[in-house]
Amino acid sequence: MAIGTVVQAPASSQVGIQERAGLLILVTLIALPHLWHMPWWVNALAALLIGWQAFGLIAHSPVPARILRAGLTLTVFAAVFMGFGRINGQQAGVALLVLMLALKQSEITGYRDIVVVLCLCCFVLVTQFLFSQSLWMAAYLIAGSWLVLAGFVHAHMPYARASYRQAAAESARMLALALPVAALFFLLFPRLPGPLWGLPAQDGRQATMGLSDQMSPGSMAALARSGAVAFRVRFPGRVPTPAERYWRGPVFWDFNAGTWHNAPTTAKLPTPAIDRASADITSDITLAPTHEHWLIALDLPLQANRRYHRSPAGTLLVDQAIDQRIRYVVRSATRYRLDRRLSRVARQRALALPGHHNPKARALAKHWASEGLSVPAVINRALSMFRTQPFRYTLNPPRTSRDNSVDDFLFSTRAGFCEHFAGAFTFLMRAAGVPARVVTGYQGAEPSAVGNYWIVRNSDAHAWSEVWLAGRGWVRVDPTAAVAPSRIEQGVTGSLADTGDLPFMARGERSNPWFQARLLWDAVNAGWNRWFLAYGPSLQQRLFAQLGLAGFGTAIAILTFGTVGLLGLVSLWLAWRMRPARIDDPVLRAWQRIGKRLAHLGLPRRVGEGPGDYAVRVAAARPDLATAMNSLARQFIALRYGMSAGGDARRLFVAAARHFRPRRRRTHS
Amino acid sequence: MLKPPAQSAPGNASRDMSHAVMAVRRHLAERLYGKDQAIRLALTCLLADGHLLIEDMPGVGKTTLAHSLAQTLGLGFARIQFTSDLLPSDILGVSVFDQRDATFHFRPGPIFTQIVLADEINRASPRTQSALLEAMAERQITVEGITRALARPFCVIATQNPVDHSGTFDLPNSQLDRFLMRIRLGYPPASAERRLLSGDHPGAQALQPVAGPDDLARWQAAVATVVTRDALVDYLLALVARTRDDNAFAAGLSPRAGVALRRAAQAWAFIDGRDHVVPEDVQTVLPAVVDHRIALRDGAGASASSYLLAQVEV
């Protein structure tokens, strides 16, 4: 905070009750959004501390005793350490910061404390971005910076009784002047790949809704109840047809006790072989943080514009879990051949059905196989069973048992969401000797209100199957489509009987104005994500290219650094200019030296105290110094205010002042 | 007020003057018990050739102070009780037609004296008030086109009641600015009141003058020669500038107020027997000179002068 060092402190060191109350409100406002990121006990403790301070202000109670403050400080440290097991790291560190800030309020006595609190407020402001980078938060933080800046302005106003309105206006002016510069630096300052500091691996990670690394009955239905945006996508070229809008996510090979997952195996599956594929759809995806490794992409992804590797089932994976919103471009093929040859290991896993559960389903599939049907015929048999028998597509399927979930679903409940159909279908295929696996991801996309992009929500989460056909490789089969064909054509809304269970935004009531407003807001948010949060080196390069500055990246970097350096020099120069004026009068200098020496003994000259009054006060407090002090004051007054201005008298006084070295020792109490 | 250590030996003449002023003070103190500070401030105002506004409750000795000042210094004294039907001519005087010589003769009003006590000045209409205030500023009056100079020394001592405001016309700031000082007397200390109640007060009997108008004129001339060095002028400037720059004040001090502050500090230093002004002189007279001219924006509690004293570096 350069301001703090440049401008002189106001003369009055007293902090009024109004200032303290204002500061308390400011701190509360700045820390408020952390309410949603902190465990309840941190919030309760902070509320307790702030309430205590507020009560103290109302009751005009004095600054609490040092021992109490020290005790509270230690308590806060201990509480944070016991609660988090550490005192650093994202959440524990922020919790400690907020609590200490709340505690600091109790000992504000002077200008210096105010500056400390305001600096801490700046830091707390920044920590908000560790938890949320939404547009709302940005707006809140701009307002917060305005208030903190107003606090600084108020604290530094030349006189103690500056008005808050004036300070607010002044800081708004400063902010308005600074924002264009900040925007310019944002655009031009060399962007670093990745965030400036490594985010600690989300020690306070909230459970984010999204695809998970396993699928069991009910897991997809749970996801479908969330209207949150999973990702937004633009199609620079051709837009895929509704039937092509399968977004590939994790693929599961292993089935165990009702759950599809990928068991850790020693036998390594080979990387998939893709041929006869030509990328015909490009999608530009902005993916919300998933805290997982897969890059969701239109089936089947061929390549992406960031470092990735491919899972044995063809899903794109990245090395680092996606803890932040990322943007990438994927080229996909809607026609392809995937793994025309199936390795022995893959075939084994794609056929494995360990255990003896679900006997009826096994028997049914064995029966189909024993009829000597071809593989496509077996598939059709299964699909026609879903189509002809009274299967229901619902968000609220009846519960099935853990071990015989497939039997329960196929032969008794006959009601399920996509995971039931995909899981049962895959099970039947394997039991009939057809290699099959479960693919999870999303199906569908909804056009945005403005901005020419598409939204895919959690409610679009979907599961389907892939079966392996000799000569064709892995082929997508979506058994849900057999039961509810409209699921694919019209999305989840048009296909479910019990639409009311869907989240509002997934219901797609396009005529509803509230829905339209929400879509519009989504467009604003998308722009925010696309242009601000994702503004990195590559986007910067593109901006420079568009401005015709493609080749000048280095020059711009030098210019930017130069400007920053120049601004730094200007502030240094301003600070130098605003240093206290040097006093030319040796008499006055000598008098001030006396004041400084006495200040060491706890007798500083007060603001607005005349030399005579000062001498009287010093003499009263230190009778042993009375004679010397009175004599010095008499000489000083005569030299500065009286008519005698002789050179000898001046020299004598300066010499006397130099020899005036009062000791700390007190002769009288 | 803590007195600065006594210093430089004044000349014989000034020492005599200072002794004479001391005699005046002692004389007045015999009449107004326990009011040394108020007496000294009133005397300062008189020596600085300014007008005085006394604001206090009835019966605390406002009139006694004014009257005693006039008697002690042997000055002419007139008292005008301000009422809402008082007319300017009641103060200034009026021309009367004399049938014998068929001409108008000017009958001077009560203002043609040396000390005018304008009692409860805020009870008169603004028109009447302004007639008096004009006389205060110009030290002359013009009636029917003829300008007449007022006596010298000339001092208006106005009083007003700070509490009872019904049927009064508050003096506007521009007119308050014409009073060099406003002082409050306050209730007497217990010991003084005991003396008062035990009946050994001299009562209304006239005080013997201990000085004359010529002495006062000489002292006033001497006050103007009390030295204010650059360092002190800097302090005065800082005080005045602060009232204009600081947002805490609704309005700043006028240049006239700055001059008044210097003059009052000179008079205070003169009474102290010094030939130069020190910051403590300024600080002592500051409340009386400043507080009726300006106020803090949120005037809760603190006065303008106490704020200035605490904020402006000497």
Contacts between the chains, C-beta under 8 A, distances in Angstrom:
chain1	res1	chain2	res2	distance
A	11	B	311	5.5
A	11	B	313	6.8
A	12	B	310	6.8
A	12	B	311	6.4
A	157	B	247	7.6
A	158	B	245	7.2
A	158	B	246	7.6
A	159	B	242	7.5
A	159	B	245	7.6
A	159	B	246	4.4
A	159	B	247	6.8
A	159	B	248	6.3
A	159	B	311	6.6
A	160	B	248	7.8
A	160	B	311	7.0
A	161	B	246	6.9
A	161	B	247	6.6
A	161	B	248	3.6
A	161	B	296	7.4
A	161	B	297	7.6
A	161	B	298	7.8
A	161	B	307	7.7
A	162	B	247	5.7
A	163	B	247	5.7
A	163	B	297	7.9
A	166	B	247	6.3
A	588	B	231	7.8
A	607	B	310	6.4
A	607	B	311	6.6
A	607	B	312	7.7
A	607	B	313	5.8
A	608	B	283	7.6
A	608	B	308	7.7
A	608	B	309	5.0
A	608	B	310	5.6
A	608	B	311	6.6
A	608	B	312	5.5
A	608	B	313	6.5
A	608	B	314	6.0
A	609	B	314	6.5
A	610	B	4	7.2
A	610	B	278	6.3
A	610	B	279	3.7
A	610	B	280	4.2
A	610	B	283	6.2
A	610	B	314	5.3
A	611	B	4	7.3
A	611	B	278	7.4
A	611	B	279	7.2
A	611	B	314	7.4
A	612	B	2	6.7
A	612	B	3	7.1
A	612	B	4	2.6
A	612	B	5	6.4
A	612	B	278	6.0
A	612	B	279	7.9
A	612	B	280	4.9
A	613	B	2	4.9
A	613	B	4	7.5
A	613	B	280	5.8
A	613	B	283	7.9
A	615	B	4	7.6
A	615	B	5	6.6
A	616	B	2	4.3
A	616	B	3	7.8
A	616	B	4	7.9
A	617	B	2	7.6
A	630	B	5	5.3
A	633	B	4	7.4
A	633	B	5	6.1
A	634	B	5	4.8
A	634	B	7	5.5
A	637	B	4	6.1
A	637	B	5	7.5
A	637	B	7	6.3
A	637	B	278	5.5
A	638	B	7	5.7
A	638	B	8	6.1
A	640	B	229	6.7
A	640	B	231	4.8
A	641	B	227	7.9
A	641	B	229	5.1
A	641	B	231	6.1
A	641	B	232	5.5
A	641	B	276	5.2
A	641	B	277	6.6
A	641	B	278	4.9
A	641	B	279	7.5
A	642	B	7	6.7
A	642	B	8	5.6
A	642	B	227	7.3
A	642	B	229	7.4
A	642	B	275	7.6
A	642	B	276	4.6
A	643	B	8	7.3
A	643	B	227	5.5
A	643	B	275	6.5
A	643	B	276	6.0
A	644	B	8	6.8
